[in-house]
Amino acid sequence: MPLTADSANAAPSKAQRAYDWIKAQIMTQAFSPGYRLVLASIAEALGMSVVPVREAIRRLEAEGLVTFERNVGARVSMVDGEQYRYSMETLAILEGAATALSAERITAADLARARELNAAMEESLQNFDPQAFTETNHEFHRVLACRCPNERLNDLVTVEWERLNHLRSSTFSFVPERARASVNEHHHILHLIETHAPADAVERAVRQHRAATLQSYLSSRGGTDEAQRRTA
């Protein structure tokens, strides 16, 4: 069916509304890890049948934000150290590629904004707030990757960012000493972009940056997470 002006401006479907609403509850942790998602209750709250709610839940399950348990039903996914590792490893690859593709298109204003954000992170080290640092850190990386022309890659990076935010609201709560090194690595990445370093150098620096944060977290956890890393 041809796309008309009316259909282009149409309100989102019920399934989309349900998806957006449930996802918002998860991302703000109004629905915390382990929270049971009762389809009938959600449908009633949204004024719709359970059919679009079920469709929304399936989409969230595909994104890793919801899991199904036998004889229980849908629940918000639990915080999982192993899944955090997988997301960080995946994000290191995807974000490295996106930043490298973005680098040659990034504007002077983008770079100024990234410098401003990194300066704010450096200043915040004096009175460290892990959650605020994490939010600023996310914005820093978003700015550096924002000019990536590959929309599919952008979508994949966004999915991993959202999954990571759910799995661990702030890595720096567990390894606050990592924050200083992170700021310094940001300076290095910015220098590479500003001096028009080869794309593979930018990609490698971003991947190593993410990998270093993951390694700090795994080392801080010791025991199970460290054993999983060695046997992976």
C-alpha positions in Angstrom: 0.0 0.0 0.0 1.4 3.4 -0.9 2.5 5.7 1.9 0.2 8.7 2.1 0.6 11.9 4.1 -2.1 10.7 6.5 -0.4 7.3 7.1 3.0 8.9 7.5 1.6 11.1 10.3 -0.5 8.3 11.8 -0.2 7.6 15.5 2.0 4.7 16.5 0.4 1.3 16.6 -0.8 -0.2 19.9 2.1 -2.6 19.9 4.5 0.3 19.4 2.9 2.3 22.2 3.1 -0.8 24.5 6.7 -1.4 23.5 7.7 2.3 24.2 5.9 2.4 27.5 7.3 -0.9 28.9 10.8 -0.1 27.7 10.6 3.3 29.4 9.7 1.6 32.7 12.6 -0.8 32.3 15.2 1.8 31.4 14.2 4.0 34.3 14.1 0.9 36.6 10.4 1.6 37.5 10.3 -2.1 36.4 13.5 -3.3 38.1 15.4 -6.5 37.2 13.3 -9.6 38.1 10.0 -7.6 37.9 7.2 -9.8 36.6 5.5 -8.4 33.6 1.8 -9.4 33.8 0.3 -8.9 30.4 -3.2 -8.4 31.5 -2.3 -5.7 34.0 -0.1 -3.8 31.5 -2.9 -4.1 28.9 -5.4 -2.7 31.4 -3.0 0.2 32.3 -2.6 1.1 28.7 -6.2 0.6 27.7 -5.6 -2.1 25.1 -5.9 -5.9 24.7 -3.1 -8.3 25.6 -2.3 -9.0 21.9 -0.2 -5.8 21.3 1.4 -6.1 24.7 2.5 -9.6 23.9 4.0 -8.4 20.7 5.9 -5.7 22.6 7.2 -8.2 25.1 8.5 -10.4 22.3 10.4 -7.4 20.9 11.9 -6.6 24.3 12.8 -10.3 24.7 14.7 -10.2 21.4 16.6 -7.1 22.7 17.6 -9.0 25.9 15.6 -6.8 28.2 13.0 -9.4 29.0 13.2 -13.1 29.7 10.6 -15.9 29.9 10.6 -18.4 32.7 8.7 -21.7 32.7 5.5 -21.5 34.8 6.3 -17.8 35.6 6.0 -15.8 32.4 7.8 -12.7 31.4 10.2 -10.9 33.7 12.6 -8.0 33.3 16.0 -9.5 32.7 18.2 -9.9 35.8 21.6 -8.1 36.0 24.0 -10.7 34.7 27.8 -10.3 34.9 28.3 -12.6 32.0 25.8 -10.8 29.8 27.5 -7.5 30.8 30.8 -9.0 29.5 29.2 -10.0 26.2 27.6 -6.6 25.7 30.8 -4.8 26.4 32.7 -7.0 24.0 30.1 -6.5 21.4 29.9 -2.7 22.0 33.7 -2.4 21.7 33.5 -3.8 18.2 30.4 -1.9 17.0 31.3 1.4 18.6 34.9 1.2 17.4 33.6 0.8 13.8 31.0 3.5 14.1 33.4 6.0 15.6 36.0 5.3 12.9 33.4 5.8 10.2 32.2 9.0 11.9 35.7 10.4 12.4 36.2 11.8 8.9 32.7 13.4 8.9 32.8 14.8 12.4 32.5 18.6 12.7 34.5 21.1 14.7 31.4 21.7 16.8 31.1 18.0 17.5 34.8 17.9 18.6 34.3 21.0 20.8 31.3 19.4 22.5 33.3 16.1 23.1 36.1 18.1 24.6 33.6 19.9 26.8 32.1 16.7 28.0 35.5 15.1 28.7 36.5 18.2 30.7 33.3 17.9 32.7 34.2 14.3 33.5 37.7 15.3 34.5 36.4 18.0 36.8 33.9 15.6 38.4 36.6 13.3 39.6 37.1 15.7 42.5 33.6 14.9 43.9 32.9 11.7 42.1 29.4 10.7 41.2 29.5 7.4 39.3 26.0 7.7 37.8 26.5 11.2 36.5 30.0 10.3 35.2 28.5 7.3 33.3 25.8 9.5 31.7 28.3 12.1 30.6 30.6 9.3 29.3 27.7 7.9 27.3 27.0 11.3 25.7 30.8 11.7 24.9 30.8 8.5 22.9 27.5 9.3 21.3 28.9 12.6 20.0 32.0 10.9 18.5 29.9 8.3 16.7 27.0 10.6 15.7 28.3 11.1 12.1 28.5 7.4 11.2 26.7 7.1 7.8 25.8 3.4 8.3 22.3 3.5 9.8 22.2 -0.2 10.4 25.4 0.0 12.5 24.0 3.0 14.4 20.9 1.0 15.3 23.1 -1.9 16.6 25.2 0.4 18.7 22.1 2.0 20.2 20.7 -1.4 21.1 23.9 -2.4 22.9 24.0 1.0 24.7 20.5 0.4 26.0 21.2 -3.2 26.9 24.3 -2.1 28.8 22.4 0.6 30.6 20.0 -2.0 31.8 22.6 -4.6 32.8 24.7 -2.2 34.8 23.7 1.4 35.5 27.2 2.4 36.2 30.4 0.4 35.9 32.3 3.2 37.7 30.3 2.4 40.9 32.3 -0.9 41.0 35.7 0.5 39.7 35.8 4.2 40.4 39.6 4.2 39.9 38.9 3.4 36.2 37.4 6.9 35.7 40.7 8.7 35.6 42.2 6.3 33.0 39.0 6.6 31.0 39.3 10.4 30.8 42.9 10.1 29.6 41.9 7.6 27.0 39.3 10.0 25.8 42.0 12.6 25.3 43.9 10.1 23.1 40.9 9.2 21.0 40.1 12.9 20.4 43.7 13.5 19.5 43.6 10.8 16.9 40.4 12.2 15.4 41.6 15.8 15.4 44.9 14.9 13.7 43.1 12.8 11.0 44.7 9.5 12.1 43.8 6.5 9.9 40.4 5.0 10.5 41.9 1.7 11.8 43.8 3.6 14.5 40.7 5.3 15.7 38.7 2.0 15.7 41.5 0.2 17.6 41.7 3.0 20.2 38.0 2.9 20.9 38.0 -0.9 21.1 40.9 -0.9 23.5 39.2 1.8 25.6 36.0 -0.3 26.0 38.1 -3.5 26.6 40.0 -1.8 29.4 36.8 -0.8 31.2 35.6 -4.4 30.9 38.9 -5.8 32.2 38.8 -3.4 35.2 35.3 -4.6 36.0 36.1 -8.2 35.7 39.2 -7.8 37.8 37.2 -6.0 40.5 34.7 -8.9 40.6 37.3 -11.7 40.7 36.0 -15.2 41.3 33.3 -16.2 38.9 33.6 -13.4 36.4 37.4 -13.8 36.2 37.1 -17.5 35.7 34.5 -17.0 32.9 36.9 -14.6 31.2 39.8 -17.0 31.3 37.7 -19.9 29.9 35.9 -17.9 27.3 
